Amino acid sequence: MGLFDKKFCDVCGEKIGLLGNRKLEDGNLCKNCAAKLSPWFSERRHSTVESIKEQLAYREENRKAVGAFHATRTFGKYYKVLIDDNAGKFMVTNASRLEEANPDVIELSQVTGCDFDIDEDSDEIKRKDANGDEVSYSPPRFEYSYDFYITLRVNHPYFDDIRFKLNSSSINTGERSMSRRSSNPRAGIFSGEYDDYVQMGNEIRDALLQANQFTRSAAPGYGAPDAAAYGAAPGYGAAGAAPGYGAPGAAPGYGAAGAAPGYGAAGAAPGYGAPGAAPGYGKVG
């Protein structure tokens, strides 16, 4: 067969236009069928025609789950995490029209882990010398920018993780390196947007981990966690919501309200303190 021979989609049977072919392990896929796959799916080239057909069948069933989804809590600005506490499910999407986008509806019990990472990028600031050449300052000076990421690990048949960016564009802090500022929230240097995203990332991570723990440990007869069990602070249960739960707002095995497993008490500033970082910071990648 020649390079420009006509190709047909092995899933829907439609003719594939020029530059519209999406190769599979044992066949071809048109761009229209490819667009219906999960946005978190990345193994298309190593998938068989049969496995793609199975995923597309799942995606059609998922539309029903989207229609039945009723968000009780929403986190984020660019990409949003929507949680349906009554059904014990969540979705991650940047779409405004959910039924059209068909985001994957995932059980909270399928979450196996969640990381919040902050990537720092630096660009050296230079000056011109007497000859008009760019030279470094002594000591060198840098401008800093930051991006904020959530990575969710899930037990799902079509993808293992969901990685998304909280900010739509990098947050610039000028010559202030936020990773080096004081861990004392009253003495440190602050950038409003930077701190907003740190708080947002920690809230998303803690809410998903706590909701997952609450769903998994629900004793027979209690059913799925109910939205009414959550207090004013997102993700924190009300005191006495279920027998055997620790401090008000803490899920089983958690410390003080707002602390994820193993992270200890919540820091002085709300929602701060990523694992392995100095108090008041997220993890800097």
Wavefront OBJ file of the C-alpha trace (Angstrom):
o trace
v 0.000 0.000 0.000
v 1.241 3.476 -0.856
v 1.722 6.312 1.566
v -1.327 8.167 0.254
v -3.649 5.180 -0.186
v -7.120 5.673 1.257
v -7.447 4.588 4.871
v -10.570 3.842 6.841
v -11.180 3.999 10.565
v -11.213 0.491 12.019
v -13.664 1.656 14.694
v -16.371 3.610 12.845
v -15.540 2.659 9.245
v -15.375 6.256 8.014
v -12.748 7.375 5.512
v -9.752 9.013 7.157
v -8.742 12.343 5.647
v -5.224 13.560 4.976
v -3.309 13.952 8.275
v -6.341 12.621 10.133
v -5.035 9.131 10.909
v -4.300 8.130 14.499
v -2.294 4.920 14.473
v -3.224 2.011 16.702
v -1.197 -1.089 17.483
v -3.179 -3.101 14.925
v -5.130 -0.571 12.896
v -6.181 2.997 12.226
v -8.349 5.457 14.104
v -9.946 8.627 12.750
v -9.563 11.929 14.573
v -13.281 12.044 15.395
v -13.135 8.738 17.272
v -9.847 9.749 18.901
v -11.469 12.927 20.239
v -14.007 10.810 22.138
v -11.331 9.026 24.180
v -10.606 10.082 27.752
v -8.429 13.213 27.897
v -6.278 11.412 30.503
v -5.647 8.418 28.210
v -2.120 8.394 26.726
v -1.598 4.824 25.460
v -3.427 5.098 22.147
v -0.513 4.014 19.942
v -0.085 0.871 22.050
v -3.801 0.030 22.056
v -5.631 -2.473 19.888
v -8.743 -1.719 17.867
v -10.774 -3.882 20.255
v -9.527 -2.044 23.370
v -10.359 1.320 21.776
v -13.886 0.082 20.997
v -14.243 -0.977 24.638
v -13.094 2.434 25.859
v -15.488 4.258 23.552
v -18.334 2.117 24.909
v -17.263 3.108 28.434
v -17.141 6.768 27.384
v -20.726 6.594 26.142
v -21.813 5.103 29.482
v -19.885 7.879 31.196
v -22.248 10.422 29.629
v -25.007 9.042 31.838
v -22.776 9.469 34.897
v -22.098 13.095 33.879
v -25.837 13.720 33.610
v -26.397 12.274 37.096
v -23.463 14.152 38.656
v -24.337 16.891 41.164
v -21.314 18.790 42.485
v -21.421 19.578 46.199
v -17.933 21.143 46.240
v -15.804 22.795 43.555
v -12.102 23.653 43.699
v -9.877 25.530 41.260
v -10.092 28.260 38.631
v -8.487 27.007 35.396
v -8.887 23.262 35.799
v -11.620 22.494 38.299
v -12.088 19.546 40.639
v -15.779 18.854 41.167
v -16.799 16.522 43.998
v -20.210 14.880 44.413
v -20.077 13.904 48.096
v -23.499 12.264 48.016
v -22.476 9.857 45.234
v -18.837 9.517 46.335
v -17.566 10.631 42.908
v -15.488 13.406 41.349
v -14.320 14.770 37.999
v -11.520 17.032 36.773
v -12.179 19.349 33.850
v -11.570 22.804 32.395
v -14.785 22.657 30.364
v -17.798 24.825 31.082
v -20.242 22.568 29.206
v -19.920 19.252 31.002
v -22.292 17.156 28.917
v -20.451 18.164 25.759
v -16.960 17.600 27.205
v -17.946 14.314 28.908
v -15.252 14.412 31.656
v -14.518 11.070 33.302
v -16.646 10.522 36.417
v -14.437 8.664 38.910
v -15.194 7.040 42.246
v -13.446 8.739 45.156
v -12.452 5.261 46.331
v -10.372 4.879 43.130
v -7.926 7.565 44.285
v -4.655 5.980 45.429
v -2.615 9.145 45.971
v -2.365 12.866 45.286
v 0.664 15.158 44.937
v 0.808 18.944 44.778
v 3.953 20.271 43.081
v 5.281 23.753 42.404
v 7.677 24.162 39.484
v 10.100 27.077 39.707
v 11.705 28.605 36.618
v 14.397 31.278 36.729
v 15.810 33.610 34.063
v 19.006 35.551 34.637
v 18.796 39.324 34.473
v 21.778 40.843 32.681
v 23.095 44.342 32.109
v 25.044 45.950 29.292
v 28.664 46.928 29.866
v 30.531 49.871 28.392
v 30.899 48.017 25.085
v 27.188 47.267 24.845
v 27.637 43.567 25.624
v 25.298 41.747 27.984
v 27.058 40.683 31.166
v 25.970 39.197 34.482
v 25.511 41.198 37.619
v 27.774 40.357 40.544
v 26.284 38.496 42.237
v 23.976 37.217 39.458
v 20.348 38.353 39.540
v 17.348 36.284 38.496
v 13.637 36.660 37.846
v 11.376 33.824 39.009
v 8.116 32.325 37.794
v 6.005 29.434 39.070
v 3.536 26.832 37.852
v 1.323 24.710 40.104
v 0.397 21.091 39.374
v -1.813 18.415 40.903
v -1.038 14.767 40.102
v -3.751 12.306 41.047
v -2.997 8.592 41.041
v -6.077 6.503 40.380
v -7.056 2.874 39.982
v -8.771 3.138 36.594
v -8.853 0.776 33.594
v -7.794 3.432 31.051
v -5.321 5.681 32.890
v -3.191 5.608 36.029
v -2.813 9.285 36.770
v -4.394 12.668 36.164
v -1.963 15.578 36.011
v -3.295 19.082 35.558
v -2.139 22.658 35.983
v -3.891 24.970 38.421
v -2.796 28.234 36.784
v -3.473 29.193 33.170
v -0.247 31.221 32.941
v 2.943 31.307 35.004
v 2.964 33.394 38.174
v 5.841 35.882 38.112
v 7.349 37.097 41.371
v 10.123 39.282 39.957
v 13.437 38.776 41.736
v 11.781 37.083 44.705
v 12.443 33.356 44.954
v 9.430 32.027 46.826
v 11.211 28.752 47.610
v 13.776 30.634 49.700
v 11.495 32.873 51.694
v 11.152 32.515 55.445
v 8.979 29.692 56.732
v 7.523 32.167 59.221
v 4.346 33.407 57.498
v 4.615 36.773 59.289
v 8.234 37.362 58.325
v 8.289 35.957 54.795
v 7.887 37.680 51.455
v 4.462 37.124 49.978
v 2.969 37.223 46.513
v -0.817 37.265 46.531
v -1.317 35.054 43.465
v 1.442 32.651 44.494
v -0.057 32.142 47.939
v -3.562 31.791 46.496
v -2.385 28.883 44.340
v -0.478 27.281 47.216
v -3.649 27.325 49.279
v -5.713 26.068 46.339
v -3.361 23.146 45.669
v -3.308 22.069 49.290
v -7.087 22.337 49.555
v -7.574 20.134 46.484
v -5.075 17.537 47.698
v -6.472 17.421 51.221
v -10.104 17.360 50.078
v -9.546 14.408 47.725
v -7.469 12.416 50.201
v -9.927 13.008 53.028
v -12.977 12.242 50.880
v -11.258 9.077 49.644
v -10.506 7.976 53.208
v -14.049 8.800 54.322
v -15.547 6.806 51.434
v -13.289 3.778 51.944
v -13.806 3.607 55.697
v -17.564 4.191 55.754
v -18.963 1.475 57.997
v -21.956 -0.620 56.831
v -25.121 1.349 57.336
v -23.519 4.752 56.938
v -23.461 4.719 53.135
v -21.595 7.267 51.053
v -20.453 10.470 52.753
v -23.205 13.043 52.722
v -22.589 16.679 51.852
v -24.307 17.707 55.074
v -21.477 16.074 57.028
v -19.060 18.697 55.750
v -18.718 21.947 57.632
v -18.061 25.460 56.413
v -14.434 24.709 55.568
v -14.321 22.683 52.321
v -13.554 19.035 52.866
v -13.800 18.960 56.636
v -16.459 16.849 58.325
v -18.662 18.152 61.089
v -18.024 17.100 64.683
v -19.647 13.779 65.469
v -20.690 13.155 61.871
v -19.993 9.463 62.238
v -19.051 7.404 65.314
v -15.336 6.886 65.793
v -14.181 9.963 63.924
v -11.441 11.950 65.678
v -11.297 15.676 66.087
v -13.974 17.787 64.405
v -13.319 17.885 60.673
v -10.802 15.027 60.733
v -11.337 11.859 58.712
v -10.261 8.540 60.301
v -6.485 8.427 60.698
v -6.082 12.150 60.201
v -4.627 14.651 62.650
v -6.092 18.073 63.186
v -8.632 19.430 60.723
v -7.097 20.140 57.337
v -4.097 17.829 57.749
v -3.641 15.010 55.243
v -2.385 11.590 56.457
v 1.166 11.854 57.759
v 1.329 15.596 57.240
v 0.729 16.540 60.890
v -1.285 19.499 62.012
v -2.258 22.222 59.599
v 0.328 25.017 59.426
v -0.022 28.550 60.683
v -1.302 29.698 57.315
v -4.465 27.841 56.193
v -3.889 24.997 53.759
v -0.098 25.186 53.781
v 2.532 22.557 54.343
v 3.129 20.084 51.503
v 4.960 16.871 52.405
v 8.690 17.278 52.685
v 8.579 21.063 52.456
v 9.298 23.711 55.056
v 6.162 24.863 56.892
v 4.142 27.210 54.757
v 5.360 25.882 51.410
v 4.260 23.503 48.723
v 6.799 21.172 47.153
v 9.051 23.025 44.725
v 9.986 20.880 41.717
l 1 2 3 4 5 6 7 8 9 10 11 12 13 14 15 16 17 18 19 20 21 22 23 24 25 26 27 28 29 30 31 32 33 34 35 36 37 38 39 40 41 42 43 44 45 46 47 48 49 50 51 52 53 54 55 56 57 58 59 60 61 62 63 64 65 66 67 68 69 70 71 72 73 74 75 76 77 78 79 80 81 82 83 84 85 86 87 88 89 90 91 92 93 94 95 96 97 98 99 100 101 102 103 104 105 106 107 108 109 110 111 112 113 114 115 116 117 118 119 120 121 122 123 124 125 126 127 128 129 130 131 132 133 134 135 136 137 138 139 140 141 142 143 144 145 146 147 148 149 150 151 152 153 154 155 156 157 158 159 160 161 162 163 164 165 166 167 168 169 170 171 172 173 174 175 176 177 178 179 180 181 182 183 184 185 186 187 188 189 190 191 192 193 194 195 196 197 198 199 200 201 202 203 204 205 206 207 208 209 210 211 212 213 214 215 216 217 218 219 220 221 222 223 224 225 226 227 228 229 230 231 232 233 234 235 236 237 238 239 240 241 242 243 244 245 246 247 248 249 250 251 252 253 254 255 256 257 258 259 260 261 262 263 264 265 266 267 268 269 270 271 272 273 274 275 276 277 278 279 280 281 282 283 284 285
